[in-house]
């Protein structure tokens, strides 16, 4: 017997989210930015970073731990380097301003970097690197995160899952997009599993005693694990240095939690880089060469058990195309949270009417 699935109509979800953000004091333009970040997460199959985050984001604002109207300031500027204060604003708001400033500077200098302190959870990293790709640039974006991952060989959470994205423009093909966290899975998948009261696969996390667990709540109390054992751990440390230590933000165990935290700000650090591909020649030639690389990889004979060789980002682009037609996949727990927000802020949008149930 097939399980029922609920799909929320995209434009209804977009308007609903914007109105909820506005109800807690976020300006309309900024509400659109954060909403688009979440919806992009859902469209690309990352429900852990999608509309499921609306409740925790707005609760943090309502409780006074996130600034709904940040004044992002330049602390230092030299050549192609920017250092910003995010004024404790929503991650997507601060991140977009920082990435755009980085891109504008790269137009002049060829390459630019931007580090940011006093930010919050910034959602999917591709949301920022895509802005560079659209300007014929290679984009890099990273963020440190609260200490929810154990260092390889340890059983206590001491470092964040620390996501990063590198996106490269192509011509005939979609951009090549690496977008990943340094853990086996994003911790948000455990949060979503807990919301939906679902088990997690063995190997994702350990409980507080350091034992493998399939219980999402126990995994959240314990720690998620780095991908590739020591390799994911090492990359997470480097991301923490670039995002947290370089920017002057919090790092490692000093980063504030997003979920269940009514005690402190997060002070997350962000790092962005933009590389103008015209600095080494004709952008069209660069993108054609990326196309050749992709063509050659796609022509590789598949190994046993595989249908084809995939390019980083290919699966997510395919999911996005499908989900734009079907809507945002949500579970009963997310639906419950959205209903709570609708009632709390008296949002005059019929969510039930916008949900399609399929089997």
ABEGO torsion letter per residue (X at the ends): XBBBBBBBBAAAAAAAAAAAAAAAGBBAAAAAAAAAAAAAAAAAGBAAABAAAAAAAAAAAAAGABBABBBBBBABBBEABBBBBAGGBBAAAAAAAAAAAAAAAAAAAGBBBBBBBGBBBAEBAAAAAAAAAAAGBBBBBBBBBBBABBBBGBABBABBAGBBBBBBBBAABBBBBBBBBABABBAAAAAAAAAAGBBBBBGABBBAAGBBBABAAAAAABBBBBBGEAAAAAAAAAAAAAAAAAAGBBBEAABBBABGBAABBAGBBBBBBBBBAAAAEBAAAAAAAAAAAAAAAAABBBBBGBABBBBBGAAAAAAAAAAAAAEBBBBAAAAAAAAAAAAAAGBBBBAAAABBBBX
